[in-house]
Amino acid sequence: MRSFDNADPNLTYSAMFAPMRFLRVQALGAELAFDAASLCDLLDLADTHAPVRFGRGLVMFYESRIIPLVDYRSPPSRGTALTGAQLVIAQVQRRRFALVVDCIKEQVSVDYAEICVPERALADWCPAYLVGCIWREGSEVYLIDLERLLGPAIRTYLNPSK
């Protein structure tokens, strides 16, 4: 497990996103552990796309872009500005994070009240991990609970002694 907590601030992006399997990161004061390989397998990404800590948040590299993992904990009464045609939800250590995977032209405001379980699409792909989807002008925003999918790996690497 590697940590960027004490990383060189002048570290280049290419060095930050060097191939790695498990990565220990820190975001918004909460220590998180992602099974980066499983995450990348789910999203059909290479290991070089593993999320890393950058500044005060998490970022990942995808299709030549730096993409933030957005803290997604707003109540239904208050929307959260998000940009993306696909959205992946991960709940780790009681925090929810949204990974913006594919950008669209304009921001969309999303809240939990708008989330519905789709009747098709991902239901056959990963029914146990599908949280729901949101329709936005012909685009579907898919919500997947990665904590359910990666839970065993997350628990193992958060508590290696157990």
N, C-alpha and C positions, 0 to 999 in steps of 0.2 A: 504494500500500500504506500502511495506517495502522497505527500502533502505540499501544497503551494503556500501554506501559511507564512513561511519564511523565505519565499521565493525572491530571487533577484528582481527588483522592480523594472530593470531594463531587459528582462527576459523577452525574447522575440516570440511572436505568435507561433512560428514554426517549431520553436523549442517547447513552447507550452503544450502544443497539440501533438507532440511526438507519440508514437504508438505506445499504448499502455493498457493494461487489463483492468486493474482496480485502482481507483483514484479517491483519495480522501480530500474533501473540499470543505470550505466554510462559506456560508452565505447568510447574511442578515443576522449574524451572531449565533446561528444554530449550526452545530457540527453535523454534517450529513455524510452518508456513505452510499455511493451508487455502484451497482454492478454494471460498470460501463460497457462491458462486452455484451451482456444481455440487453441493455438498453439499445445499443447499436444494432444488435440482431433484430430486435423488435421493429426498429425504424428503418431497417435495411441500410444501415450506415457502416462505414469502415470504423475500425477501432480508433482511428485518428480523430474521430468526432466526439470523443468522450468529453463530457462537461467538466469545466475547470473553474476555479475561483478566479475572478478578475475584479480588482477593486473591492467593492462591498457586496457584489452579487456573483451569480453563476453565469457563465457563457459557454456556448459551444460553437464549433466551426462547421458550417454546412453550406455546400455549394458556393464556396468562396465568400461567404458572408459570416460575420460574427453575430450570433443570435442569442439574445438574453433569455434566461429562464425567469419568468415573471412570477412574483409572489401573488398567488391567487387565493385570497382569503376573504374577499368582500362578501357581506351579507346580501341576500336577495334584494333588499331595498336599495342597494347602491351598486351600480354597474362598474365594471372594470374595463378600461380601454385596452383592447388587445388587437394586434394585427396578425392575421393568419387565416389560412384556409383549413389548416389542420392544427389541432391543439392536443397536447398530451398532458394529462394531469398526473402528478405524482404526489402522494401524501407520505412524507417521511418525518418521523418524530413529531407527529401532530401538526405539521405544517403542509400546506398544499402549494405545489408549484406547477405552473403551466409552462410547457415548453413549446414555443412558437416554431413550428416546423416549416411551414410553407407560407410565404408572405402574399398578401393581396394588396390591392391598390390603396384602400382606405381603411382607417381604423374602425373597429366595431366595438360597441359597448355590450358586454356580456355579463349577465348575472345568473345565479342559480335557478331563478324562477323560469328562465327561458330554456333550461336544459330538458330535453325529452329523449326517451330511449327510441332509437331508430327501428323501423320495421324491417329494414334490409341492411345492405352495406356490410358493416363489420360484424354483424350478428353471427355469421358463420365462421369468421376469421378468429375472433377471440371473445366468445360470449361471456366468459367469466370476468373479463377485465374491462368490458365496455361500460362506461358510466352513462353515456348519452351522446347526443349531438345537438347542434344548433344550426338552423337554416339561416343563411345570410345571402340574399340576392342570388340564388342559384348555387351558392357554395355551402357545403356542409362542413361544420366545425366539429370534428370528432373528439370526444373526451374519453380517454383511457386511463384507468387507475393503475399506474405502474407500481404502486406500493403492493397491491395484491399480486402482481406478476413477479416483482423482484423482492418481495418480502423476505423469503428465506435467506437470500444473499445479503440483503441489507442487515437483517438481524445478526447473521453470522459475522459480518465484518464490523458491525458496531460493537458486538460483544464477543470478541475472538476467544475469550477464556471459557465461554460456556459451550 
